[in-house]
Amino acid sequence: MDTPLTTIAVVGLGTMGTGIAEVLARAGREVIGIDVSEAAARQAVASLEASTARAVLRERITEQERRDVLARFRTFSDLQAAADAELVIEVVPETYEVKQQVFRELDAVVSPTAILATGTNALSVTRLAAESRHPERVLGLHFFNPAPAMKLVEVVSSVLTAPPAVESVTRLARELGKEPVAVGDRPGFVADGLLFGYLNQAAAMYEANYASREDIDAAMKLGCGLPMGPLALLDLIGIDTARTVLEAMYTASHDRLHAPAPVLGQLSEAGLTGRKAGRGFYTYDAPGGQDVVPDALTPASSAGAVAGRTVSSVGVAGSGTMASGIAEVFAKAGYSVVLAARSQEKADTAKARIAKSLGRSVSKGRLTEEARDETLARITPAGTLDSFADVDLAVEAVAEDLEVKRELFATLDKVCKPGAVLATTTSSLPVVAVARVTSRPEDVIGMHFFNPAPAMKLVEVVRTVLTADDVHATVREVCVKVRKHPVDCGDRAGFIVNALLFPYLNNAIKMVEEHYATLDDIDAAMKLGGGYPMGPFELLDVVGLDVSLAIEKVLHSEFRDPGLAPAPLLEHLVAAGCLGRKTGRGFREYARR
């Protein structure tokens, strides 16, 4: 197993198998492509021809190098062709029966020293290895789609796998320009183990009619910086594939968060499996197409909808980073803004923070000095909420404490004029609990900005059962005027983004608690395998472990799902005062500023 892996067979020439073959051939390996379908084999060759032709046009390789790559890729329809391979990677359909049959046949074909790798992301590598006469040479080699572009490769060992086999494929992965992450044998491994739980919860959120597919996807892209929304990603992966992965995960974990949402089964049974079928959560221009086309669920034009109230002046209550950021957003958009804090000094400090932020924009060429001065002139700092007497929209951005917010809204109810819209920026508390302390709960709504408010495009617009239609319309109109993307959601814990984000973060912590993977490997897996801008532990330390714990507790209290209970490790770190970057230590240690 220590011999160089120069001749490699790829069994199964679908999208993933073809991608893996391309990576290997480009890296100088002799590649034996095997598929029972001659059409699939021809398509694989055509795909390699097309991708290498594009590389020549972009001057990434020469024409001679292209010919060499194509010469290294040969296709066959019989497993006997793998006889001389030092490594065989199977990427056949995700069922035990098919994969076990491949392993049994390979035992009779390849040499005893050849390594057999499964590309599964859901099935037990140990169970597959048990079908081989040489289980010590069987392991998992999980590439991510598209294989030529994605850097992550999960190297999966079973209890039977010989260390030299692991070392050989790990070395190969590095030589291919990939980042190998060593993991143990459990469904989903690291990246999919975290990703599919999140995708499943998004599907369940959609199925419950909590939010539209468009709003769920926009929320996660704009609120978390993800490359794709969860429902669009399910369509890309294949809804049937996602259901298979989740079934395997649930069988192993018995965690309700992994039990496939019924809508996944309904779509799969109907043949609506995503892009490959031309329809899944969305409808596409053709089977295998990428362009979404309108269907019966596409949101209609807002023409003829309820008109909103007139808003020309805005009050922002608070003096922290979020309040300053929100005030800056409104002032930049031309609104007259009153920024009220508990004292005139705090309000002046908050305005100075805005001036500093605008100054940075000027220095970077994003804003003119004239625009900066005009924006600042629109902001009036005040030391009392009495200054909100004439505002059309009052937005609170004070501490995330229900009693603090209730007290503030009771004051706004007395101070603000009739018809003024009252908005809370809470990220986790019930909006209706704030609304009920006023004499006009129909005027109260949630308006959840994301930090930093000037940069983040998303605003979650949270209606309670009491919110008036014209208040909802007003806030949506205002969001558009300040160049934010509004998404609608109901008044329940976490709204869209936090309800999907924090269970994913909590599950990452549980992986570390169970010694399944390291912080670094998990962060690398999600950045390289999922395209996430930050790994879960990087993000937890930035958000603050105390804030994260508070949100986890709210979600657990609201939904009562055992899988949402905060990970004990998170509770221990918070109890120890390790709150993340702000204290210099969280999951990692940071240099004191």
Secondary structure, DSSP 8 states (H G I E B T S, - for coil): --S---EEEEE--SHHHHHHHHHHHHTT-EEEEE-S-HHHHHHHHHHHHHHHHHHHHTTSS-HHHHHHHHHTEEEESSGGGGGG-SEEEE---S-HHHHHHHHHHHHTTS-TT-EEEE--SSS-HHHHHTTSS-GGGEEEEEE-SSTTT--EEEEEE-TT--HHHHHHHHHHHHHTT-EEEEEESSTTTTHHHHHHHHHHHHHHHHHTTSS-HHHHHHHHHHHH--SS-HHHHHHHH-HHHHHHHHHHHHHHH--GGGS--HHHHHHHHTT--BGGGTBSSSEESSTT---EE--TTS----TTS-------EEEEE--SHHHHHHHHHHHHTT-EEEEE-SSHHHHHHHHHHHHHHHHHHHHTTSS-HHHHHHHHHTEEEESSGGGGTT-SEEEE---S-HHHHHHHHHHHHHHS-TT-EEEE--SSS-HHHHHTTSS-GGGEEEEEE-SSTTT--EEEEEE-TT--HHHHHHHHHHHHHTT-EEEEEESSTTTTHHHHHHHHHHHHHHHHHTTSS-HHHHHHHHHHHH--SS-HHHHHHHH-HHHHHHHHHHHHHHH--GGGS--HHHHHHHHTT--BGGGTBSSSB----
